[in-house]
């Protein structure tokens, strides 16, 4: 009997949950996932219309687009609503673990309307950025180029 009550409550909650609201604020996200020891980087560019992933070979000096996708309205709203869920001005310019010389290194540039923030991350977890990386990975769907971030 308790199981039935739980299922009914979950169903009612799902029916009453609000859909993602339309968000028409201009934004762009640039992410560079740097792998200096392997001499390559992966660039992620997101704006109100698209997600583009490029592989950058540092040795050859080449950049190749490896994934491109037009965003659906739902995906646009997901990025926009996430970026507006916190004040990007509260993010620090650097999140660096001084105990580690190599490893995960990312540069993130966020533009939201007339605000711009550049963040450098090296071997440290930052919750707002982790949430953003999760959305990029979910929207992209390509396992090979997902951002690996702990």
N, C-alpha and C positions, 0 to 999 in steps of 0.2 A: 504494500500500500504506500509506503514511504517513497519507493522508487517511482511510482506513478505520479505522486505529488511533485517530485523533483523534475520529472520530465515535463509535466504540465507547466510548472513555473518557468523552466528554461524556454519552452515554446512561447509563452506569453511575453517573456523578456525580449526574445528575438523579434517578435512581431512589433514591439513597441520601441525598439532601438532606432535612433535617428540615423538616416543616411548621411553620408559625407556631404557637407554643404559645398555648394559651388564657391570657389575661391578664385577671384579674378585679379589678384595682385601679381604684377610681373616679378619673376624670380629667375635666377640662374644659379647653377651649382657646378663648380669645377673641382674635380678630385684628381689628384695625381697620387697613384699608389706606386711608390718608389722601391725598386729592388736594386740597390747600388752594387751589391756583390755579384749579381747576374747581369749587370749592365743593361737593364731594361726598365721601363715604366709602363704603367697602364693608365690611360687618361679616360675619365668619365665626364661627359658634359651633358648637363640636364638643363632644359629651359621649359617654358610653358608649352612647348610643342613636341619636344623630342628628347631621346636619350641616345647618345653616341658614345661608343667605346672604341678607343684607339690603342694599338700596341706600338710603343716607341722603342726602337732599337738604338741605344745610346752609341754603340760602337759604329754601326753603319750610318747613323744619323738619319734614319728613316722613320716614318710614322705611317701605319696602315690602319684604316678603319676596319674593325673586326666585328662590330655589331652596331646596328642602327635601328631605331624603332620610333615610330610616331606614337605619342602618348594618347591614350583615350582620355575622355573627360574625367573618368573616375581616377585614373593615374595622375592626371594634372592636379586634381583636387587633393589627392593623397599627399603629394609633395608640398603643395601650397599650404594646406592645413597644418602639416607637420612643422614647416618652417615658421608659421605664424603662431604656433603653440608655445613658443618661448621667445625671449628677446635675444636676438643674435648678438647684441652689444654686450651681453653678460658673459659671452665666451671669451676666454683668454686668447692671446695670440699664439701661445705655445703651451703644449702639454708634452713634456719631455721627461723620460725616465733617465736620469744621468748615470744610472748603474749599468746601462746597456748601450753598447756602441753600435750594434747592427740590429737587424730585425725589422719589424713593421715600421714603416715611415710613410706618412701621408701628408699631403698639403691639400687643404680644402679652402676654396674661396666661395663664400655665400654672398649673393646679391639679392636683396629683397626690397623692392621699390627703390628708394634712394639710399638705402643702407648697404654697406659693403664690409665684409669681415674676412680676413685671411687668417687661417689657423694652421699651425704646424703641429703634427702629432708624431711622437716617436716612442713606441713601446709602452704605451699607457692607455688605459680605457677612459673614454669620456662619453658619458651616457647620451647626450644629445646627438653627438656625431655617430655613435653606434646605432641609434634609431634611424638616422638618415641613411647610413650604409645598408641597413636592413631593407629599407624601402627601395633603394637602388637595386639591390640584389633580387628582391621579390619582383619588381617590375621588369628587370632585364631577363630573368629566367634562365640565362645561359650559365651553366655550372662552371664552365672553363674560365670565365672572366669575372666571377663573383669576387667581391672584396672580402678578403679574409681578415677579420678583425675580431679580437677577443674582447 
